[in-house]
C-alpha cells in the first residue's frame, strides 16, 4: 500500500515532559498530527501541555497491554492509523542490586521495556499493512557503558537495543524502520534530581563537552529519523552523548 499521507499520525509515550514533550513539539513542526501519551497520575500536566502547545493527548499506562490496546483502538478510530511511534516512557528507581527491592526491579522493567513491546505489538500490524512506519525507541548511554546503582535501568535500556535490532530485521521489507537513540545525560527533571555535587564532580567531568544535552538536541535527531529521506536507516543505535561514550 505505502500511501503517501498529507499528515502522518505520531504517538509519543511519556510525551508531556522532558525529552518526550520536546519530541512532540518537533514532530508537530514537521507537520505531523501528534498525540502525547501520559500516565494517569500526570493528568494536570497533560492538560496544560494540550492547552499551551495545542496537541492531542491520550491517557493510558503504556506498561499495561490491555490499556494500550484499548487506547490505540480509540485513537485509530478517531485519527486513523499511527504511522510514527516514539517509545519514550521511562523511569528510574536507583539502588545497588544487593539492596534493591523486588518492585524497584519489576517497575523499571515494566515501564521502560514492557511499554515498548506493548506499543509496538499493538501498532505494528497496521504499519506492516500500510507498508510504512517509523519506530524510535529511547535507550540510554548507560545501557552501553553501565552505571553503578542502575542494574534495573541499564538492563531495561540494553534490552531495548536488542529488541530494536531484531524488530528492524523483521520489518525491513515492510517499509517500517526501527531505530534506537541512546542519549547521554539530558537537562530534564529526571537528571535534575541528581545531587548537584555528584552532577558536577562525577558526571559533567566525564562528558567532553562538559555540559548536559538540551532536549531539543535529542528531539531534532528524532525529527530527522521520521522523514521519508531516512527510509534506508534501520536497526541502528545512535549515540548522542557529547562524546561521553563511543559504542
Secondary structure, DSSP 8 states (H G I E B T S, - for coil): -----SS-EEEETTTTSHHHHHHHHHHHHTT-EEEEEE-GGGHHHHHHHHHHH--EEEE--TT-HHHHHHHHHHHHHHH----EEEE-------B-GGG--HHHHHHHHIIIIIHHHHHHHHHHHHHHHHT-EEEEEE--HHHHH--TTBHHHHHHHHHHHHHHHHHHHHHGGGTEEEEEEEE--BSSHHHHTS-HHHIIIIIGGG-TT-S-B-HHHHHHHHHHHTSGGGTT--S-EEEESTTS---
